[in-house]
Amino acid sequence: MPLLLPLLLGRKKMPVVQTWHEPLSWWRGVRYLPCAVTRDMLITVEPDYRPLVPSFLWRVLGRKRALRHIPVGAMIPEVELAGVDREAIR
């Protein structure tokens, strides 16, 4: 059902934003086809996602209105703050 949800919501003209995390094999690419045909936004957590997706699926993904990369928290460098700076942010 989760793989069909973007398609069903897209048919009802509801905006759909998807986040794809891992590479897709050919078979998983076929399973993700209903997600790929929606025209709304796709967010990936890998900086260069194109080689991680089967080519047939990438042709469908080209119809997306927006394709963005947002790193997951583990990829964002840690920042050390002094106690005063931490309190100022709070």
N, C-alpha and C positions, 0 to 999 in steps of 0.2 A: 504493500500500500504506500509506503513512503516514496517509492520511486514513481508512483502515479500521481501523487498529490500535486506536484508543480503543474502537470498537464491539466488536471481537473480545475485547479484554481485559475490557471491561465485562460481556460475556456470561459470562465465566469468573469473575465476582465479584471481579475484581482492581481495586483502586483506580486511578483514572485522573486525573491532573492535566495539564491542557493549558494552554499559553501561546499566546495569539493576539496577533499584533503589528500587523498592518496592517488597514485598512478592507477590507470585503468587498463586491464588486459583487454584483448579483443572481446572476450565473452562478457566481461563487466561493461564494456562499452556498449554492447547490444542491450544489456539490462538498463543502462542509463539513458538510452535513446529517448524515452518519454520526458526525462528531465531536460534533455538537450534541446528539444524542439520549442520550448517556451522562449519568448523573445525578451524576457526581462533580464535582470542582472545575474552574473555568475562571479563569485569570489573564489579565488584559489589561495591556498596557503603556501604553495611552492612558487618561487620567483619565476621559473621558466617552465610553465606547465605544458606547453604545446607538445614537446617530445614524449610526454607521459600519457598522451591520449591517442588512441587509434586514429589514423588519418580520416577514415570515413566519419567518425564522430566530430572531428575538428571542422569539417566542412559544414556540418549542421550547427556547431557552436558559433560559426561566423555570423549567424543571424542575430545573436544576442545584442541587445542595446548597449550593454556595458560589460566589460570583462576587466576585473580588478584583482590585484594581488595585495593581500593583507597578511603579514606574517603572524603566525601563532605566537602566543606569549613566550614559549620556550626559545624562539628565535630572536626575541627582542633583548638587547643587552641589558644587564642589570645596572642600576644606577645607585651609587652610595650617597646618601644624604647625611649631613651633619644634623644633630638634634634640632638646632635652631631652624635650619632650612625645612626640616620635616614638619615642625610646628607651624611654620609660615604657610605651608601648603594646606595643612589641615584647616 
